[in-house]
């Protein structure tokens, strides 16, 4: 992979499980630089082609912040055209066909929150605080924040949060649908590990199809979504994983899915 000078992203592949761990590693605030965004997109392209990786976890170093946001001053040197494409890099977790889990703690602001919102699941410590504070800078969220908050939490809550630059505590954010699970800080790693194990028990092929059916038809007509769902349902009928799942169910054993 190409070098991304100035990126704070660190990637590891633990030997004990088929996962990739992506860490924002610039504590205490883990400020996301512009090269970090490009690096994130490149890493996900690599992961997509790596059959040894079944689940992706995005986390951060330290416990003060997942990320306090982006490198604001760097935006002054970037062209408007370049800035208008930043959302494409941040959307990399959403494009990934594999489960992507965000492990959150502390300040999760700006682009840090936008990265988390592009993930499939957000598991957070109860000390986590979410915010899109760009209005205070004469700016708006530019990497998916306006769109994903509105889709996950609803239009009224999106306006309440974004147009007032309001900070949302973890408990309230879970009630809004922005967080999947909220636990005490000392239980955060255990909760993430449990969700990883849950994902590893599923057929990779079935997960890929389900994620595609949900994401690709969200804004389309119901009839279109039902057609795509039906096509994928039929395709899975021909898969080895489905046969394995049916056989395992009948013989009361755990299935051994291979993603085929």
GUKEMAR-806491 format. One line per field, with one value per residue (C-alpha): x, y, z; residue number from 1. Coordinates in pm, 1 decimal. Each point is the difference from the previous one (the first is absolute). Layout:
GUKEMAR-806491
east [X | ...]
north [Y | ...]
up [Z | ...]
n [NUM | ...]
//
This chain:
GUKEMAR-806491
east [0.0 | 114.7 | 135.1 | -228.6 | 225.4 | -182.0 | -261.9 | -84.6 | -155.7 | 169.1 | -110.4 | 49.9 | -111.6 | -20.0 | 124.1 | -272.1 | -304.6 | -79.5 | -44.9 | 164.9 | 40.2 | 28.1 | 120.9 | -3.6 | 331.8 | 74.8 | -115.5 | -137.3 | -235.3 | 73.6 | -46.3 | -72.5 | 237.5 | -86.2 | 246.6 | -176.8 | -320.5 | 178.8 | 178.8 | -332.2 | -144.4 | 311.6 | -0.8 | -361.0 | 75.9 | 270.6 | -224.2 | -273.5 | 239.5 | 136.5 | -201.7 | 185.3 | -180.5 | -358.0 | -72.2 | 143.5 | 26.4 | 73.8 | 124.4 | 222.0 | 299.9 | -54.1 | -327.5 | -58.1 | -127.7 | -81.4 | 72.1 | -56.1 | -42.7 | 207.3 | 307.9 | -193.0 | 287.9 | 95.8 | -332.9 | 111.6 | 267.9 | -227.2 | -202.9 | -380.3 | -5.4 | 224.3 | -203.7 | -321.6 | 130.9 | 105.3 | -326.1 | 102.1 | 295.9 | -199.9 | -268.2 | 249.4 | -138.9 | -349.5 | 121.1 | 179.2 | -187.4 | 124.6 | -127.8 | 157.4 | -19.9 | 92.3 | 128.8 | -67.4 | 105.3 | 23.4 | -35.5 | -131.1 | -24.7 | -1.6 | 159.7 | 56.1 | -375.8 | -42.9 | 237.4 | -193.1 | -334.9 | 130.7 | 58.4 | -260.5 | 9.8 | 104.6 | 83.4 | 71.9 | 107.0 | -262.3 | 247.8 | -13.2 | -124.3 | -101.4 | 2.0 | 16.5 | 122.8 | 81.6 | -262.4 | 218.2 | 270.8 | -225.5 | -0.8 | -221.8 | 75.6 | 152.0 | 69.7 | -347.8 | -112.2 | -308.5 | -122.1 | 70.3 | -127.5 | -325.9 | -39.8 | 86.6 | -162.0 | -261.0 | -25.4 | -99.1 | 278.2 | 254.4 | -94.8 | 8.0 | 348.1 | 164.9 | -159.3 | 59.4 | 343.8 | -132.0 | 189.6 | -193.1 | 80.1 | 26.3 | -331.8 | -193.9 | 187.9 | -96.5 | -362.7 | 28.9 | 137.1 | 349.8 | 164.1 | -51.5 | 104.1 | 111.9 | 196.1 | 220.2 | 359.1 | 138.3 | -236.5 | 68.0 | 260.8 | -207.3 | -306.8 | 195.6 | 156.6 | -343.0 | -138.5 | 301.9 | -63.7 | -366.1 | 94.6 | 254.0 | -274.8 | -195.3 | 50.5 | 223.1 | -198.9 | -335.9 | 132.4 | 128.0 | -334.5 | -199.8 | 217.5 | -32.2 | -377.3 | -34.2 | 245.0 | -61.3 | -378.9 | -47.7 | -99.4 | -174.6 | -359.9 | -119.4 | -61.2 | 363.7 | 124.2 | -223.2 | 126.9 | 364.3 | -69.1 | -174.3 | 286.4 | 253.6 | -222.3 | -12.6 | 375.2 | 71.2 | -219.9 | 275.1 | 287.1 | 196.8 | -47.5 | -376.9 | 25.2 | 236.8 | -236.8 | -297.6 | 198.6 | 136.2 | -351.1 | -131.3 | 280.6 | 1.9 | 363.5 | 176.6 | 36.6 | 343.8 | -45.0 | 263.7 | -135.3 | -85.4]
north [0.0 | 354.9 | 210.7 | 270.8 | 252.3 | 180.3 | -272.7 | -91.6 | -332.6 | -319.8 | -338.5 | -338.3 | -354.0 | -200.5 | -356.8 | -152.1 | 108.6 | 83.3 | 372.0 | 329.9 | 268.2 | 360.6 | 240.6 | 379.8 | 37.1 | 358.3 | 33.1 | 172.1 | 152.1 | -213.7 | 290.0 | -139.8 | 143.0 | 21.1 | -282.6 | -216.2 | 17.5 | -115.0 | -272.7 | -123.1 | -43.2 | -181.7 | -237.2 | -95.8 | -70.4 | -239.8 | -161.6 | -56.3 | -221.3 | -182.6 | -316.8 | -56.0 | 300.4 | -66.4 | 298.4 | 351.6 | 196.2 | 373.5 | 135.7 | 272.5 | 27.6 | 135.2 | 50.6 | 375.2 | -0.9 | -223.9 | 318.5 | 366.4 | 62.0 | 93.5 | 211.6 | 321.6 | 223.2 | -242.7 | 72.5 | 357.2 | -134.1 | -245.0 | 86.5 | 3.6 | -279.4 | -219.2 | 65.3 | -88.3 | -356.1 | -71.1 | -180.9 | -273.1 | -101.6 | 9.4 | -220.2 | -287.6 | -198.0 | 22.8 | -130.3 | -293.5 | -328.1 | -123.8 | 91.6 | 321.8 | 83.7 | 337.4 | -10.4 | 343.0 | 179.7 | 361.7 | 282.7 | -124.1 | 322.5 | 117.4 | -239.5 | -246.5 | -33.2 | -7.6 | -297.5 | -175.8 | 68.7 | -168.7 | -321.4 | -272.9 | 0.9 | 254.4 | -138.4 | 280.1 | 59.2 | 189.3 | 287.8 | 54.8 | 335.9 | 54.9 | 330.8 | 159.2 | 346.0 | 139.1 | 277.9 | 166.7 | 38.8 | 141.2 | -342.0 | -306.4 | -372.0 | -100.6 | -373.3 | -142.7 | 143.4 | 187.4 | -299.9 | -290.1 | 167.7 | 85.6 | -357.6 | -163.1 | 242.0 | 184.4 | 349.2 | 181.3 | -147.4 | 64.1 | 368.4 | 13.7 | -147.5 | 155.0 | 344.3 | 64.6 | -168.7 | -188.4 | -267.2 | -324.7 | -231.7 | -373.2 | -92.5 | 253.4 | -95.9 | -363.7 | 101.8 | 189.3 | -306.6 | 145.1 | -261.3 | -375.5 | -74.9 | 201.8 | -157.7 | 112.5 | 72.3 | -308.1 | -219.4 | 160.8 | -245.2 | -297.0 | 136.1 | 58.4 | -346.7 | -154.7 | 176.7 | -109.7 | -362.1 | 41.0 | 122.8 | -280.2 | -255.9 | 118.9 | -85.5 | 269.2 | -36.8 | 48.5 | 303.8 | 156.6 | -44.9 | 126.3 | 311.1 | 72.2 | -46.4 | 242.6 | 267.8 | 2.8 | 34.4 | 233.2 | 297.3 | -193.2 | -114.2 | -294.6 | -204.9 | 41.6 | -104.5 | -305.4 | -104.0 | 28.3 | -184.5 | -274.9 | -38.8 | -27.7 | -239.7 | -221.8 | 18.8 | -102.6 | -305.9 | -129.6 | 63.8 | -260.4 | 208.6 | -34.8 | -376.9 | -10.6 | 214.3 | -223.9 | -315.2 | 145.9 | 101.5 | -349.4 | -174.1 | 251.3 | 108.0 | 328.5 | 78.7 | 37.0 | 272.6 | 51.5 | 299.7 | -203.6]
up [0.0 | -72.4 | 284.2 | 136.4 | 165.4 | 278.4 | 51.2 | 358.8 | -103.8 | 120.9 | -135.2 | 164.5 | -68.8 | 325.7 | -34.7 | 216.2 | -202.6 | -365.4 | 59.7 | -87.2 | 266.5 | -118.4 | 269.0 | -3.6 | 175.8 | 98.7 | 360.3 | 190.0 | -260.6 | -308.4 | -241.1 | -345.2 | -258.6 | -369.0 | -85.8 | 258.6 | -203.5 | -314.8 | 195.6 | 142.0 | -347.6 | -123.4 | 297.3 | -62.6 | -365.3 | 116.0 | 262.0 | -257.0 | -197.1 | 304.9 | 60.5 | 327.0 | 151.7 | 107.0 | 230.5 | 33.6 | 325.6 | 1.0 | 332.3 | 141.9 | 226.5 | 348.7 | 181.1 | -28.9 | -357.4 | -291.7 | -192.5 | 77.1 | -374.3 | -300.4 | -59.7 | -57.7 | -105.7 | -277.0 | -169.6 | -67.4 | -235.8 | -182.8 | -307.1 | 16.7 | -259.4 | 215.3 | 313.4 | -181.8 | -48.7 | 359.7 | 70.3 | -245.3 | 219.0 | 322.0 | -157.1 | -37.7 | 298.5 | -148.5 | -337.4 | 161.4 | -43.9 | 339.6 | 349.0 | 127.8 | 370.7 | 149.7 | 359.6 | 149.7 | 315.1 | 106.2 | -251.1 | -333.9 | -194.5 | -360.2 | -244.7 | 285.8 | 34.5 | -377.7 | -23.3 | 275.7 | -169.7 | -317.2 | 197.8 | 43.3 | 380.2 | 263.2 | 344.7 | 246.5 | 356.3 | 197.2 | 27.9 | -376.6 | -127.4 | -363.0 | -184.7 | -342.3 | 105.8 | -343.9 | 22.9 | 263.4 | -267.5 | -268.2 | -165.8 | -29.8 | 35.0 | -332.9 | 20.7 | 28.1 | 333.3 | -119.2 | -197.4 | 235.2 | 316.8 | -176.3 | -125.5 | 332.2 | 243.1 | -206.4 | -145.7 | 318.5 | 207.4 | -275.4 | -2.5 | 379.6 | 8.2 | -305.7 | -28.4 | 371.3 | 5.0 | 301.1 | 191.6 | 48.6 | 292.1 | -63.5 | 160.6 | -203.4 | -316.9 | 47.0 | 38.7 | -328.2 | -177.5 | -48.1 | 224.2 | -9.3 | 357.8 | 302.7 | 285.6 | 291.5 | -110.2 | 171.8 | -204.2 | -338.3 | -128.1 | 111.4 | -181.3 | -321.6 | 17.0 | 53.8 | -307.4 | -204.8 | 99.8 | -90.3 | -347.8 | -49.5 | 59.0 | -305.8 | -364.6 | -157.1 | -321.4 | 171.0 | 190.2 | -321.7 | -173.1 | 298.0 | 36.9 | -371.1 | 4.2 | 291.4 | -116.3 | -372.9 | 11.6 | 296.7 | -213.9 | -276.5 | -43.9 | 206.8 | -314.0 | -107.1 | 342.2 | 2.7 | -342.8 | 105.0 | 322.9 | -194.1 | -246.6 | 280.3 | 190.8 | -307.6 | -57.0 | 358.5 | -56.8 | -230.6 | 244.0 | 193.3 | 313.3 | -20.4 | -39.8 | 295.2 | 207.4 | -75.3 | 76.3 | 325.3 | 104.7 | -69.8 | 187.2 | 288.2 | -39.0 | -62.2 | -371.3 | -156.6 | -259.2 | -268.4 | -190.0 | -307.3]
n [1 | 2 | 3 | 4 | 5 | 6 | 7 | 8 | 9 | 10 | 11 | 12 | 13 | 14 | 15 | 16 | 17 | 18 | 19 | 20 | 21 | 22 | 23 | 24 | 25 | 26 | 27 | 28 | 29 | 30 | 31 | 32 | 33 | 34 | 35 | 36 | 37 | 38 | 39 | 40 | 41 | 42 | 43 | 44 | 45 | 46 | 47 | 48 | 49 | 50 | 51 | 52 | 53 | 54 | 55 | 56 | 57 | 58 | 59 | 60 | 61 | 62 | 63 | 64 | 65 | 66 | 67 | 68 | 69 | 70 | 71 | 72 | 73 | 74 | 75 | 76 | 77 | 78 | 79 | 80 | 81 | 82 | 83 | 84 | 85 | 86 | 87 | 88 | 89 | 90 | 91 | 92 | 93 | 94 | 95 | 96 | 97 | 98 | 99 | 100 | 101 | 102 | 103 | 104 | 105 | 106 | 107 | 108 | 109 | 110 | 111 | 112 | 113 | 114 | 115 | 116 | 117 | 118 | 119 | 120 | 121 | 122 | 123 | 124 | 125 | 126 | 127 | 128 | 129 | 130 | 131 | 132 | 133 | 134 | 135 | 136 | 137 | 138 | 139 | 140 | 141 | 142 | 143 | 144 | 145 | 146 | 147 | 148 | 149 | 150 | 151 | 152 | 153 | 154 | 155 | 156 | 157 | 158 | 159 | 160 | 161 | 162 | 163 | 164 | 165 | 166 | 167 | 168 | 169 | 170 | 171 | 172 | 173 | 174 | 175 | 176 | 177 | 178 | 179 | 180 | 181 | 182 | 183 | 184 | 185 | 186 | 187 | 188 | 189 | 190 | 191 | 192 | 193 | 194 | 195 | 196 | 197 | 198 | 199 | 200 | 201 | 202 | 203 | 204 | 205 | 206 | 207 | 208 | 209 | 210 | 211 | 212 | 213 | 214 | 215 | 216 | 217 | 218 | 219 | 220 | 221 | 222 | 223 | 224 | 225 | 226 | 227 | 228 | 229 | 230 | 231 | 232 | 233 | 234 | 235 | 236 | 237 | 238 | 239 | 240 | 241 | 242 | 243 | 244 | 245 | 246 | 247 | 248 | 249 | 250 | 251 | 252 | 253 | 254 | 255 | 256 | 257 | 258 | 259 | 260]
//
